[in-house]
């Protein structure tokens, strides 16, 4: 009987093929990515999104009439969905826009609809996870939030600080300096430095790429050093003085190129969002922000108990104020009508009293005349 001999495998047991399996699964399923843009009107939020993904996800807005709705004093939330494909890999992209934010003289609580939307998506996903059937889950959790800073050349405004503080604890916050081509290179450098100092001093949490990967640590550090990213957005092709056709903005002094790293940080931002750290943004949302929300809710609520709705929504406040004003006007109108009726009653009473006095005077006059007649009649009878 011959003994069986087995030679050890030369290519291992196959564990090294797991990344290839994972790649096949991801390639088959595709990816889902949700990005939110927050900032004042006219800072190029829509243009940047269209430039980032090289397609018109949202048409340009007409900001000449952005103050028409100022009486509403309400930040809106708009959802734009699209499916992008590159080399047979599909990404379901969701863009959350926030028109109306920061457009009013009084912007108190203007961030509440934004914060509530982010929390509501965590809440909706958590509720779906608690259901018996979890095959079809709708996921609109925000993976990245681009906060647009107006290029004033000074520093962050109080509104920026307040909103960024609230967003940084809920979402991967990425600050960007909009319309960087309106500042000189020196002014832009100083402005970015001031913004970084305020972010550090105020304890604002922003997303920073991980440095634990030795292979990509240098690239990640370069991205960290560029925060806040200076951005030029443009979907138009322009020709440079040397004959190249590029995406950019044409001025008298030359062309501000979107993808020229000497002009802005657009390529760095695109790398962070799409090319190198999209999956990290998704996993950070899942493992950090969502888990923090879930843990907080599980500690303060019973299983299956609905979330307590806050009544400090600015829309409710406006409606309450309008109802209060309407009620006050109605009370004043009724009081005026009552006073008018009271004056009418007093005048009528005075008229009746006067008529009564005249009647009494007439009666007294008649009584006097009657007495005189009776006295005259008695004298006549005595003479006879």
Buried (B, 14 or more C-beta within 10 A) or exposed (E): EEEEEEEEEEEEEEEEEEEEEEEEEEEEEBBBBBBBBBBBBBBBBBBBBBBBBEEEBBEEBEEEEBEEBEEEBBBEBEEBEBEBEEEEEBBBBBBBBBBBBBBBEEBEBBBBBBBBBBBBBBBBBBEBEEEEEEEEEEBBBBBBBBBBBBBEEEBBBEBBBBBBBBBBBBBBBBBBBBBBBBBEEEEBEBBBEBBBEBBEEBEBBBBBBEEEEEEBEEBBEEBBEBBBBBBBBBBEEBEBEEEEEBBBBEEEEEBBBBBBEEBBBBBBBBBBBBEBBBEBBBEBBBEEBBEEBBEEBEEEEEEEEEBEEEEEBBBEBBEEEEEEEEEEEEEEEEEEEEEEEEEEEEEEEEEEEEEEEEEEEEEEEEEEEEEEEEEEEEEEEEEE
